[in-house]
Amino acid sequence: MNWSTPLLRNPTPAETAVPGSARKPDWLKVKVPQGERFNWIRNRARGLHLHTVCEEARCPNIGECWQGGTATFMLMGDTCTRGCRFCSVKTARHPAALDAEEPAHIAETVRAMGLDYVVLTSVNRDDLPDQGAGHFAETIRRAQLASPDLLIEVLIPDFQGRAELIDKIVAARPAVIAHNVETVERLQDVVRDPRAGFAQSLGVLEHVRRSAPHIRTKSSLMLGVGETEGEVLETMGALRAIGCDFLTLGQYLQPDRRKLKVQAFIRPDVFKRLEQAGLEMGFGYVAAGPLVRSSYRAAEFFISRQLRAERGAPAAS
């Protein structure tokens, strides 16, 4: 196999003209979100002025996850200080001030939902002295106090690589700390904000691994932005070399016409091959597929069961 060739052909104009249209490959079609549980989470979040990455990032799995009682909450507002070319979240140099009540609201919502595993993420807040690390850590602590049996996964920003800010998250003791490298090293400047970077992201995960080996680490790659299969395997190898435990691989979908165009729709069999390669590299779990996202219910369910088994606690049904 020629590892230097793109993962798949370029999509035709008809496939990329209208993001989310039925012209995408059949394997990317999803059901319209609905259901009592879905509506409860949406209304609860909006009533408390909470933000979910499920809505902000236009996740295709929102219906499945919310109906199943899983949600990923996005902290520190709905406006990011960075402008990554793949992301649909709003951007500004100086977003609104942090909501001091957000940690309490998140904790109460998680308790009311009866969750045993929750994912907390955030926008980047480069405008703040501590980039929001203290606020993030306080939310973790509040959620854990409200739900003592809760397992918390956090998907954190890079905090500009500042170890003392990463340490604030570590000190709050989440079960899993995730940080996404997003794409292969060659395409970092094409895909991400200039303040982000491959080496910086690897450094975040490596610092967590060295300073808190009891905390599991996780990362994610989106495919279809011009990478080769060889580059994906090299990136996976780099993540394993620093001890990253879990990995997700998914298809990039253009959120709107202003954002980066899809360069390839990756076939399910290619994702399956990469998943197997990741397991052979030693990842504890790999979720790979067209609709997989960094916060993905199947992955979270597996991780939850594994962590509870290690702690001698009963797994949630």
C-alpha positions in Angstrom: 0.0 0.0 0.0 1.2 3.5 -0.8 1.0 5.4 2.5 1.7 8.7 0.8 -1.6 8.8 -1.1 -4.7 10.6 0.3 -7.1 8.5 2.3 -9.8 8.8 -0.4 -10.7 10.7 -3.5 -11.7 14.4 -3.4 -15.4 14.8 -3.0 -17.4 16.1 -6.0 -18.8 19.6 -6.0 -22.3 18.2 -5.4 -21.1 16.5 -2.2 -19.6 19.6 -0.7 -21.9 22.3 -2.0 -24.4 22.1 0.8 -23.0 20.8 4.1 -25.3 18.4 5.8 -27.2 17.6 2.6 -28.3 14.1 1.5 -25.6 14.3 -1.2 -23.0 13.1 1.3 -22.2 9.4 1.4 -24.9 7.2 2.8 -22.8 6.4 5.9 -23.0 10.1 7.0 -26.8 10.3 7.1 -28.3 10.7 10.6 -31.8 11.0 12.1 -33.3 14.3 13.0 -32.8 14.7 16.8 -36.0 14.4 18.8 -37.5 12.7 21.9 -38.5 13.6 25.5 -35.0 13.3 26.9 -33.5 15.3 24.1 -36.0 18.1 24.7 -35.5 18.1 28.4 -31.7 18.5 28.1 -32.1 21.3 25.5 -34.6 23.2 27.5 -32.7 22.8 30.8 -29.5 24.0 29.2 -31.1 27.0 27.7 -33.0 27.9 30.8 -29.8 28.1 32.8 -27.8 29.8 30.0 -25.6 26.7 29.7 -23.9 25.8 26.5 -23.4 22.3 25.1 -20.7 21.5 22.6 -23.3 19.2 21.1 -25.2 22.2 19.7 -22.3 24.7 19.3 -20.2 22.3 17.2 -23.3 20.9 15.4 -22.5 17.3 16.3 -24.2 14.7 14.2 -24.7 12.4 17.2 -26.7 14.9 19.3 -30.0 13.0 19.0 -28.5 9.7 20.0 -26.5 11.0 22.9 -29.1 13.3 24.4 -31.8 10.8 24.1 -29.5 8.4 25.9 -28.8 10.9 28.7 -25.3 11.9 27.6 -24.2 15.5 27.0 -21.0 17.5 26.7 -21.2 20.9 28.4 -19.1 23.7 27.1 -17.8 26.1 29.8 -16.9 29.8 29.8 -19.5 30.9 27.3 -20.2 30.3 23.6 -17.5 32.6 22.2 -13.9 31.5 21.7 -10.8 33.7 21.4 -9.3 31.6 18.7 -10.4 31.1 15.1 -9.7 27.5 14.0 -10.8 27.0 10.4 -12.8 23.8 11.2 -14.8 25.1 14.1 -18.3 26.6 14.0 -18.1 28.2 17.5 -18.2 32.0 17.5 -15.0 34.0 18.0 -14.0 37.3 19.5 -10.9 38.9 21.0 -12.8 39.8 24.2 -15.8 37.5 24.9 -18.2 38.2 27.7 -17.2 37.9 31.4 -17.4 34.4 32.9 -20.7 33.5 34.6 -19.8 32.9 38.3 -22.9 30.7 38.7 -22.0 28.4 35.8 -20.1 25.8 38.0 -23.2 25.5 40.3 -25.6 25.3 37.4 -23.6 22.6 35.7 -23.3 20.6 38.9 -27.1 20.8 39.5 -27.9 19.9 35.9 -25.6 16.8 35.9 -27.2 15.7 39.2 -30.7 16.2 37.9 -29.9 14.2 34.8 -28.7 11.3 36.9 -25.5 10.9 34.9 -22.7 8.6 36.0 -20.2 10.0 33.3 -20.1 13.5 32.0 -17.8 15.4 29.6 -16.9 19.0 30.3 -15.1 21.1 27.7 -14.6 24.8 27.0 -13.8 27.5 24.6 -10.3 29.0 24.6 -10.2 32.1 26.8 -6.7 33.6 26.0 -8.1 37.0 27.2 -8.2 35.9 30.9 -5.1 35.9 33.2 -5.4 32.2 33.9 -7.3 31.4 30.6 -10.2 30.1 32.6 -8.4 27.2 34.2 -9.6 28.1 37.7 -13.2 28.4 36.5 -12.9 25.0 34.8 -11.4 23.4 37.9 -14.1 24.8 40.1 -16.8 23.3 37.8 -15.1 19.9 38.1 -15.1 20.1 41.9 -18.7 21.3 42.1 -20.0 18.5 39.8 -18.1 15.9 41.8 -19.5 17.2 45.1 -23.0 17.1 43.7 -22.7 13.6 42.3 -20.0 11.6 44.3 -20.2 8.6 42.0 -19.7 10.7 38.9 -16.8 10.1 36.5 -15.7 13.3 34.8 -13.9 13.5 31.5 -12.6 17.0 30.6 -11.6 18.1 27.1 -9.3 21.0 27.8 -7.7 23.8 25.8 -3.9 23.9 25.5 -3.7 26.8 28.0 -0.8 28.0 25.7 1.2 25.1 27.1 1.5 26.7 30.6 2.1 23.9 33.1 0.8 25.8 36.1 -2.6 26.2 34.4 -2.8 22.5 33.3 -2.0 21.6 36.9 -5.1 23.4 38.1 -7.2 20.9 36.1 -5.1 18.0 37.3 -5.6 19.1 40.9 -9.4 18.9 40.5 -8.9 15.2 39.8 -11.1 14.4 36.8 -11.0 10.7 35.7 -9.9 11.5 32.1 -8.2 14.5 30.7 -8.5 14.9 26.9 -6.9 17.3 24.6 -7.2 17.1 20.8 -4.3 17.4 18.4 -7.1 17.7 15.7 -5.0 16.8 12.7 -1.6 15.6 11.5 1.4 17.8 12.0 1.7 19.0 8.4 -1.8 20.4 8.4 -1.8 22.2 11.8 -1.4 25.7 10.2 -4.1 24.9 7.7 -6.7 23.7 10.2 -6.0 25.3 13.6 -5.5 28.8 15.0 -1.8 30.0 14.9 -1.7 29.9 18.7 -2.2 26.2 18.6 0.3 23.6 17.5 1.2 20.0 17.3 4.1 20.0 19.7 2.2 22.2 22.1 -0.7 19.8 22.2 1.5 16.8 22.6 3.2 18.7 25.5 -0.2 19.1 27.3 -0.9 15.4 27.2 2.6 14.5 28.1 2.6 16.8 31.1 -0.7 15.3 32.4 0.8 11.8 32.0 4.0 12.7 33.9 2.4 14.7 36.6 -0.7 12.5 37.2 -0.2 9.0 35.9 -3.5 8.0 37.6 -5.5 10.2 35.3 -6.2 8.7 31.8 -5.5 10.8 28.7 -7.3 11.0 25.5 -7.0 12.7 22.1 -8.8 13.0 18.8 -8.1 13.4 15.1 -10.6 14.5 12.4 -10.0 13.0 9.0 -10.8 14.3 5.5 -8.8 17.5 5.6 -6.0 16.4 3.3 -4.0 14.0 5.4 -2.5 10.7 4.2 -3.0 7.4 5.9 0.7 7.3 6.7 0.5 10.7 8.4 -2.4 9.5 10.5 -0.5 6.4 11.6 2.5 8.6 12.5 0.3 10.8 14.6 -1.2 7.9 16.4 2.3 6.6 17.1 3.3 10.0 18.5 0.3 10.0 20.8 1.2 6.5 22.0 4.8 7.4 22.5 3.7 10.0 25.2 1.4 7.5 26.8 -2.0 8.6 25.5 -4.6 6.0 26.6 -7.6 6.6 24.4 -8.2 7.8 20.8 -11.1 8.8 18.7 -11.0 9.3 14.9 -13.9 10.8 12.9 -14.8 12.5 9.7 -14.5 16.2 9.4 -17.7 17.9 8.1 -17.7 21.5 7.0 -20.0 23.4 9.4 -20.6 26.4 7.1 -19.4 27.9 3.8 -16.8 30.1 5.6 -14.9 27.1 7.0 -12.4 24.7 5.7 -13.7 22.5 2.9 -13.9 18.7 3.1 -11.0 17.2 1.1 -12.2 13.6 1.3 -15.0 11.5 2.7 -13.3 8.6 4.5 -14.9 5.1 3.9 -15.9 3.1 7.0 -13.5 0.3 6.1 -10.6 2.8 6.3 -11.7 3.9 9.8 -11.9 0.2 10.7 -8.4 -0.4 9.5 -7.1 2.6 11.5 -9.0 1.4 14.6 -7.3 -1.9 14.5 -3.9 -0.3 14.0 -4.5 1.8 17.0 -5.3 -1.2 19.2 -2.2 -2.9 18.0 -0.2 0.2 19.0 -1.4 -0.2 22.5 -4.3 2.3 22.9 -6.7 1.1 25.6 -9.6 2.0 23.4 -10.0 3.4 19.9 -13.3 4.7 18.5 -13.0 5.2 14.8 -15.8 5.9 12.3 -17.4 8.6 10.1 -19.7 9.9 12.8 -17.3 9.5 15.8 -16.4 12.7 17.6 -14.0 13.5 20.5 -17.0 13.2 22.9 -18.6 10.0 21.7 -21.1 8.0 23.7 -19.7 4.5 22.8 -16.2 5.5 23.9 -17.4 7.1 27.1 -19.4 4.0 27.9 -16.4 1.8 27.4 -14.1 4.1 29.4 -16.6 4.3 32.2 -16.9 0.5 32.5 -13.1 0.2 32.5 -12.5 2.8 35.1 -15.2 1.5 37.4 -14.0 -2.1 37.1 -10.5 -0.9 38.1 -11.9 0.8 41.1 -14.1 -2.1 42.1 -17.3 -0.1 41.6 -20.4 -1.5 39.8 -20.7 -0.3 36.2 -23.7 1.6 35.1 -26.3 -0.3 33.1 
